[in-house]
Amino acid sequence: MRAQRVVMPVTARESWTVINKDLAVVDPAERYLAYLAAIERSPNTIRAYAQSLALWLEFLQLRVVGWDGAAVEDVSRFVTWLRAPAANVIVLDATAARRGESTVNRHLAAVFGFYDFHARNGVALAESLVAWRRVPRGSFKPFLHHVSKGRPIPTRPVKLKVPRRLPVTLSVAEVAVILAACPRLRDRFLFALLAETGIRIGQALGLRHSDFVSRRRELRIVPREDNANGARAKTRTVTTVPVSAPLVRLYSEYMHTEYGDLDSDYVFVNLFADPVGRPLRYDAVAKLVARLRAATGIEFTPHVLRHTRATELIRAGVPIEIVSKMLTHRSVTTTSETYIHLGVEDVRAELVRAGVWTSEGPR
């Protein structure tokens, strides 16, 4: 079983499906993935779900269990199968597992979404695998049970506990080294933009020139579904964030020195490889990051620059509501849960800033 990229016949949008060893489409998975495409889930999300379902169906095939005959016990064994480094190995130390807790939970999310879809469409055996909800007095009822009133709160009966980890960040010096290692203005502007604003790489790749308002030193993040490079903003509303004068100057230098008279609405385009003028894609950025990592010896991704900026703002005392707005999070809770758990030195700095602590200890 494996995930396979496909192009939708009417919309020409990218999507994914699951095929077996005979290259035939696995119909139950295809119906669910087509549903995700129809409700305009991100192609990256559909790809991840397709990969997860391919693993699930491969596991069931090894156990000689049909997809519609699986039980919760099979899901538990699936977790063990995902975690084991080899078929004859039992994982005692979590750090030795083949896949981490968050990765396993991502695969489980796809499996339960798959069965939730089929349960809603009349597959009776799927109902024992869909999400469960807690109702008054601590009892549990299946998600599809409609007797009690109130909106159900979905959970999953099988889920690994993920240890909380601090976001990976870079130092100011490391960011400077990365920017200095960029041989081209386009690349330097891209990573400077990510480092200063903390926007997502998809938001950067979807930028149009009209979104960068130089005279007001503003950047507009506009959600669009028609980006030619498949870039996704992952936000439902237009958000405006401030940018610095040096970033505006770097944008202008990039426009005059490298972009020139090229006719394109997109800010980031192919300039040094064919087809020239086509909007820059995720894979091109991944290759660029790989080259910079090799040149600098610094392990980073575009999302690490986002984590770095968010952490810098919080450490500087910027209110969490402002940080959340700049990151285009839908909820302040998301920002808090991700970034508020800083290290002991951050706690010490806050105590000093509040005046209840000195560099030597409590006052």
N, C-alpha and C positions, 0 to 999 in steps of 0.2 A: 504494500500500500504506500502511496506517496501523494503529496500535494502537487497539483498541476496548474500552471497559469493558463487562463483562458481569456478570450475577448468576447464580451457580450454582443450578440448579433445585431441588436437594434441601436443601442446607445454607443457601441464601440468602447465601452469602459472596461478596464481591466478587472478581472475577478479570478477566483480560484475554485478548483474542485478537487475531488479525490479519485484516483484511478487505481485499479488493481494490477497484478503482475501481467495480465493479458491486455493492459492499456484500455480496459473498459471502465467507464464512469460508474462509480458506486452510487446507485440511485438515492438511498436514504440520506447520504451525506450531501449529494448534489442538491436535493430539494431544500435542505436547511441552508446551505451556502447561497443558493439562488435567492432564498428569502432574505438573507442578510444583505445581498447585493440590491435587492428590490427596495429595501428600506434605507438604502444609501449608507450602509456602514462603510468605513474606510477600507480600501483595498488591502492595506497592511493588516487590519483586524481580520479580514476574511482570510488572508493568507495564513495568519497565525492559527485561526480556528481550523483551517483545512489541514495544517500540519498536525495539530492536536488530534483531530478526528482520524487522520491516517494512522497515528500511533495507536489510538484506541481500537480501531478496526483490525489492525495487525495483531494486537494483543488478543482480541477475541478469536481471531483466526487460529492463533497458536493454541488457545484453549478449546477450540472446536465449539464455540458458543456463537449463536446468531446474534446480530445486533439487537433484535427485538426479544431475545430470550435472556438477556443479561440481567443480573440482580445487583443489589448494593454490595454483596460479597465480592462480586467481580470488580467493582470499582475499587474496593479496598486492596484487592490483589493487584490491580492496575497501578496503584500508588507504589506498591512494593516493587513491581516490575520496572517502573520509571526510575526508582531510586537506586536499584541494584547495579553495581558496576559490571556484573556478569550474571548469567542465568543461575550459576551455582553459588552465588555469594549473598550472604545476608548482611545488611548494613547495620552495624552496631554504633558506629561513630557517624553522626550527621555530616561532619566535614568531609567524609570519604564518599558520600553519595554521588552518583553520576549526575543527578540533577538536583538543584537547590529547591527549597520549599516554595519560593515564589514561582519558579518555573512549573513545578508540579501543580500548583494551584491554578496557574494559567491553563494548563491542559484540562484540569477538572472543570474549569469554567466553561470551556468549549463543550465538553461531554454533557454537562448538565443543561447547557443551552440547547444542545442538539435534542436531548430527550424531552425537554420542556416543549420545544416546537412540535415534536411528534405526538406528545401527550395531548396537546391542544388540538391536534388534528386526528384524534381518534385511535391512537395506538395504545391499547389498554395496558400492555406490559410496561410501557414507558412511565406510567404514573408513579411507580415506586421509586423511580430514579430522579424525578424532578425535584426542584427546591421545596423545602418544607417551611411552614410558618408557625410562629408561636402565637397561641391564642390565650385568652384569660384563663387563670388558674393553672398555668404552666403546662397544659396539655398540648400535644402536637396533632396537627391534621395535615393531610396532603395539600399541596399548593392549589390543586384544582377543586378542593372541597369548598362549596359556595354556601354552606349553611350559616356560618357566623357572619356578622356584619363587620364592616371596616375594611380598610385596605390591607392586604397581606404584606408582611415584611419578609422578603425572600432571603433564605440562607441556604447553605448546602450541608447535607448530612455528612459529607466526607470533605475535610479540609485540613491541610497541615498548618500548624502554627509557624508563622514566619518571624524569625528573630528580627528585632528592630535594628536597623543599621543606619548610621549617619550617611547623608549623601556624600558621594565622592566629590571633592572640590580641588581646585588648583590655587596656588599662591599667586600673588600679584606678579612676582618675578617670572613664574612659569607662563602666565598669560602673555607677558611681554616677550618672552622667548619665542612662543608660538607665532605671534604677530610678526616678529622680526624675521622669522624663517620663511614667511610667505614671499615668494619671488615676484608675485604679480599683485597689482592694486586690487583687482577684483577679489582675490582670495583674502587679502588683508582686510578689505572692507567687510567681507562676509563675516570673518571671525571677530573683528572688532565690534560689529553690530551685535553679534550673539553675546559677546562678553559684556558689552555695556548695557544692553536692554534686557537680556535674559529671555528673549523670545525663542520659540521653538524653531528648529531648522525648517520644518514645513511652512511656518509662517514667513520665514525669510525667503524661501524659494518661490513663494506665491506673491511676493511684493511686486507691485506696479510702480512706475515712476510717479504716478499721481498720489501714491500712498506716502511718499517721502516729501514732506513739505519743508523745504530747506529754510525758507524765510521765517517760518515760525518755530523751527527746530522741533518738529513733531513727526512722529511715525504712526500711520494708521494701519492697524491690523484688521484686514477685511476678510471675513469667511467667504470663500468662493468654491463652487462645486465644479467649475469648468476649467481649472488650471491645466494647461497642456502638458505639464510635467508631472501631474498627479499629486502635487503638493497639497497638504491638508492643514488648515489653520487650527483645527480642533477647538474652535470657539464658535458660538452661535451669534454673537453680537460684534459690532465694530468697536474696537478699543483703540484709543489714542494714547501713546506714551511719549514722554519727552526724550530728546536726544541732545547730545552736547555739540558745541560749536566745532571741536576737532573732528567729530564724526561727520558732520556736515561737510567740512573741508575735504575729508577723505573721500566722501561720495562724489564731490565735485571734481576732484583730481582723477578719480576713476572714470567718470563720465568723459572728461576732456582728453585724457591720455590713452585710455584703452577702448572705451565704448565707442567714442567718435560719432560717426553719422549712421551707425547701425539703426535700422528701423524695427524696434520691438517695444512692446509695452512693459516687458519684464525687466526688473533691475538686474537679476543674475542670469546670464545666458552663456552659452558656449562661445568663447572667443578664440580659443587656441586649438580647437579640434572640430572636425566636421560632425554634424552640420552646424556651421557657424550661425549664431543668432537664435538657435533653439533654446528654450528655457532650460536652465541647469536642472538636472535630475538628482534624486537621492543617491543613486549609485556613483555619480560623478563626484559628489561631495565625500562619499565614503572612501573613494580612491585618493582624493586629496588629503583627507585626514590620515590615511595610512602612510602617505608620503611624508607628511609633517611629523608623524610619530616616529618614523624611521630617522628623520633628519635631526630631531630634537631629543629623542629618547624619553619624551614625556607621553605617558599613556593618557589619552583623553578622547572624548567624543564630543560632538556638538552639544549633547545634553549635559555633559559635565560643565560646560561653560554656563549653562542655565543654572545649574545647582550652585556654581561658584558665585554668580551675581546675586542670587537670592540670599545666600548665606552672608555675603558681604553687606547687603542692605540691612538684614536683621541684626547683624553684629554692630552696625552703625547706629542702631536705635530707630530705624524707620518703622513706623507702625505696620503691623501685620496686614492691615486692610489695604495699605498702599502697595506693599509687596505683592499681595494677592492680585490686585488690579493690574500691575505691570506684568505679572506672569500669566494673565488672562485665565486664572482659575475660576471655575464656576462658583466655588464656595471658599470662604476664608478658612473653613475647617480643613480643606485639602492642603492649603498652604501651611497651616499650623501643624498638622500631623506629619508633614514631610520635613519641615525645616525648624520647628521650634525646639526640637530635642538636640540642642547643641552640646558641645563638650564642656568639661570642667573649667577650662580656661575662659570660655564664654560666660559661664556662671560667675566666675571670679571678677571678670571685667564689669559685668552688670552690677555686682555688689559695690565695686569701687566707684562706678558711675553714680550709684544711688547715694554715695557718701557714708555707707555703713561698713565699709571695709577699706583697708589701706593695702599697699603692696606687701606689707608684713603680716596682715591678718585683721581680725575684727577690731574696730575702734574701742 
